[in-house]
């Protein structure tokens, strides 16, 4: 989609004629309208599918006690596969209602998870929530790879982090949760990010790779940002650290082991194709730092605090660099967002106690406004440069 400012710039440089400019703008306007209409249809389809799911669940719940167990099982399995089939029919077979079909496929994935949870209740199966989530993930992965559905890939990413979170909260108890939780989540995000990179080996899974890598980098940035705070990453603030147990080693070393495997697979098959050649080296370094922070928290006083802040700055710079070299405005926007959040957090850290409250908020507001103006100008400049290339 071409912006009006860009067309005007082409017109001033005599790259196009006024007649061609009018055609481009007309075509761009039609595209915007079609995209808006398509987004509305998608939103309505998703909302309708969710309402259908909620209605079906409430209906079954209201009559739960009076329904025989075998009929409950038939209802749950039948509704799940029925919704999947309708979604496949509309989206992939007939192709007459693709957006509605995609929404129904997504609803089928939600039904599958709900069905697993309800079946464990019907037959009083002593299955912990984390294992229900694992079964849910295993049930959605075939849909991801058979239908190449990005929405289900996003759902499986969310379920993956939910599963890791449940394991961490329930089993890793030798460190305060305030420090161990973001550490393990950061470790798991590196695993998912590199797992997504391995998908680039097969071109048909390139869209799935983008979903996994996007989810991985977003969670990675969030968890790394949390670790830049001193009350979390300064080990002298912890009163005690217990001994590790079997679950600690299985979860943490398992995540690190798979992360290491995907790093080397990605390095062997894909690194030569990337513009940024140091991605795998950086991820490997982060993996080592996290493991040291998890198992040897008392190696330094503020050492880890400095390391995590430097890593945050480096990743933000990396996102800007990748966005510029790949001419990807989404990456540029992401880098701008995290830069603003990081600078705002450090502003509070350094000046909250030093300045009177009035000056603190006045200076802070002025910095935010001026920064916003500068970033907006830079964004428009980059967008214009990218469009011109």
C-alpha positions, 0 to 999 in steps of 0.5 A: 500500500502506497502512501500519498506523501510517497506518491507526491514525492515520486511526482515531484521527481518526475518518476511518474506522471500525474495520470499515473499518480491518480491511478496509484492513489485510486488503487491504494484507496480501494485497497484500504477499503478492502482491507478495512472490510476484511478486518471487520469480517475477521473480527466479527467471525472471531467474536462470533466463534468465541460466542458460539464456544461460550454458549456451547460450554455454558449449555453443557455446564448447565446440564452437566449433571444430567448428561450421561458420561458417554454422551458428554464424551460424544458431545465434546469430541463431536463438537471439536471435530465438527467445528474443525471440519466446518473451518476446513470446509470454508477455508481450505476446501470450498474456499468460499468463506476463508475468514470465517473458516479460519475463525472456526479452525481457531475455535476448534483448537480452543474446543480441543483444550476445553474438551481435554480439561472436561474429560479429565473431570468426567473420569476423575483423572488426576492430571495436573494443569500443566499436563493438560496444557501439554496435551493441548499443545500436542493436539494443536501442533498437527493443525499448525503444520498440516494447515499452516495456520498462523493463528494456531501457531500463535495459540501454541506459542501462548500455551507453550509459555503457559506450560513453562510458567506452570512448571516453574511456579509449581516445581522450581522453589530453590530461588525466590519466584521474583527472580527465577520466573523471568529467568526461566521465561527468558530461557524459554523465549530463546528456545522458541525464537530459535525453534522458529528460526529452524522452520526457515529450513523449509520454505513452506513453513516460513510464515509459521517461523515468523509467528514463533520468532515474533512470539519469542522476541516479544516475550524475550524483551519483556522478561529481559526488561524485568531483569534490568531492575535491581530488586530482581537481578541483584543477588544480595537482595535474596535472603536465602537460596535453597538446593536445586532438585530433580525438577529444577535440573530437568526443566532448566537444563531441558530448556537450555539443551533444546535451545542449544540444539536449535541454535546449532541447527539454525547456525548450520542451515540458515546463518549464511542466508541472514544479514545479521550474522551474529544472532546465534552467537548473541543467543548462545551468550544469553543462554550462558548468562541466564544459566549462570544467573540461575545456578550461581546468583552470588557470583557478583553484587551488581554484575548481573544487573549491568549485564542484563541492562547492557543486553537490553540496550544491545537487543534494542539496537539489534531490532533497529538495525534489523528493521533498517537493513530489512526495511521492516517498519514493524521492527522499527516500531518495536524497537521504538516501543522498547526504547521508550519503555526502557528509558522511562524505567531508567528515568524513574530509577535515577531521578525519582529520589533526586528531584522534587515531584513537580520537577520530576514530572515536568522534566519527564513529560517534556522528555517524552513529548520531545522524544515522541516528536523526534521518533515520529519524524524519524519513523516517517523519514525511514518509511519514506526511504523504505518506500523509495527503495 
